Amino acid sequence: AERNFCQWKVHSPGQSKDVSYIFSKYLPIGSSKKEVIEKLTEMNQHYSDKGRIIYAGYGKQIHPMIPNPEVMIELKFNASGYLENIDSQFYYAQ
């Protein structure tokens, strides 16, 4: 029997896949901004705090001739300082 070990279809450079559901497991909607920053710090994740939006992400240079896998994360907070939306994309940078 054939087994499928990978559920993601391989994407070409320039295409992206929404992976927000993965981050919502670690950063639940409704978390306070302080809790989110503590979790990002605990995960050794660099971020940029722009008030009601925190930008984070990561990428890894594998080889100069191969597209690099990267993740962009945008965390939006409401006026009370609680997480209300996560937008996260996985893509291969050219």
HUTABEL-V710827 format. One record per backbone hydrogen bond with DSSP energy under -0.5 kcal/mol. NH is the residue of the N-H (numbers start at 1). CO is the residue of the C=O. Records with the same first field share a line. If there is no record, write none. Layout:
BEGIN
NH = CO ; CO
END
This chain:
BEGIN
5 = 3
14 = 92
15 = 12
17 = 90
19 = 88
20 = 88
22 = 19
23 = 19
24 = 20
25 = 21 ; 22
26 = 22 ; 23
27 = 23
30 = 83
31 = 28
33 = 81
36 = 32
37 = 33
38 = 34
39 = 35
40 = 36
41 = 37
42 = 38
43 = 39
44 = 41
45 = 40
46 = 44
48 = 55
50 = 48 ; 53
52 = 50
54 = 75
55 = 48
56 = 73
57 = 46
58 = 71
60 = 69
62 = 60
66 = 63
68 = 93
70 = 91
71 = 58
72 = 89
73 = 56
74 = 87
75 = 54
76 = 74 ; 85
77 = 52
78 = 82
81 = 78
83 = 31
84 = 76
85 = 76
87 = 74
88 = 86
89 = 72
90 = 17
91 = 70
92 = 15
93 = 68 ; 91
END
